[in-house]
């Protein structure tokens, strides 16, 4: 059996098709109706999703919005996994803040990113 380094083993076990990059930025996660709003730290990101650490431990609904205040984008996302105080979100749709179809989410965005 050939020797496999930890780095190679990680690469073999990695299921993501899109490369991710480590980041440390503030972000927000909300329920689709805007009733739940959580401040988060985004820990890594790719074109297809993010890993977030909510500042408050809470079970997330199956589908959420991930709010990128810096780029003024809202991503509808499926919660693919959640462990303790981290969650993996996979993006399904993207909206510019000004094009959000939900009036409830527009109010949330106005409150957190005027």
C-alpha positions, 0 to 999 in steps of 0.5 A, a space after each residue: 500500500 503506498 504512503 498517503 500524506 494527510 494533505 493527499 488524504 484530505 484531497 481524496 476525501 474532499 467532495 466539493 467540486 468548487 475550490 473554497 478559500 478561507 475567510 474571516 468576515 462578518 455576515 448574516 443568516 436569516 430565515 426566509 420570512 425574516 423572523 430569525 436573524 443571526 450574526 455570523 462569521 464566515 469561515 470559508 467560502 466558494 462560489 457554491 456555498 459557505 461555512 458559517 459560525 453563528 454568534 448564537 447557537 441555534 438550529 437553523 431552518 432547512 433553507 435560509 438566506 445568507 446575507 453578504 453585506 459587503 457585496 450587497 448580495 443575498 443568497 438563498 441557501 440550503 443548510 447541508 450540515 450543522 454541528 454545534 456552532 457551525 453550518 455549511 450552506 449551499 447556495 441555490 439562488 442569488 439576489 442583489 439586495 435591491 432585487 430581493 423578492 421578499 418584503 420581509 427580507 427587504 426590511 431586515 436588510 434595511 435594518 442591518 445594512 442601511 
